[in-house]
């Protein structure tokens, strides 16, 4: 009774409360640290994506230091121009030259600088186009310099170029003819999107080279001269530009002011087959 009157019974609530306060404090500190860490990592990831968008050539460097990136050894080597021309390239007999087809960052930068000066396009814009051409070439196993050569001759690296007969963009793709190739890339309205245009144009070029059996025959199909005796010098111009780009990539000094048509001997313009003033693609000639 005496103990009850003076409340002398021992109490354990105070030390337990103190321990809970300490535990809650430590937990809050850990949560705060984790929150700040995730925020920093998120900002770093966004910054990395921004850098890769501006400088696509740095993508491989970021992948190399990423703990989540694992290179697929099964990736086939890209097919060289010579192998495409002869139709002898396979994933099993890819030569050392084939594996080096895409070159290195220095070679790609040399090609970028040369094209920028030759066609009077800003270096940053040219870099984006060249980077996409190389990435597309790797995906479809085609020489990137061939893609860039067609792009240069077709549009002079003008992504908004459009011919009177409906050829559009960097690769001058007939979007109405190849509508199905745009279906998964935003539809025909995306024909003037530089990335989409390069991808679709390069795929068409690859198909024509395969169908024709040689680069020259493929270029003749690409320009729409399949039923004509001559492509009007189109193939010569593209291959001359290809040879110049090859020399540039190999570190040679190549003038940027050479006449694009200098090597053409048959005509100053590629011959374009027309019916009712419309450019006709090879696969549609049989129906005429």
PyMOL commands that set and color helices and strands:
alter all, ss='L'
color gray80, all
select helices_A, chain A and resi 2-5+13-54+56-65+81-86+96-99+105-119+123-140+144-155+179-185+188-192+194-212+215-222+234-249+282-287
alter helices_A, ss='H'
color red, helices_A
select strands_A, chain A and resi 167-168+173-174+274-275+278-279
alter strands_A, ss='S'
color yellow, strands_A
deselect
rebuild
show_as cartoon
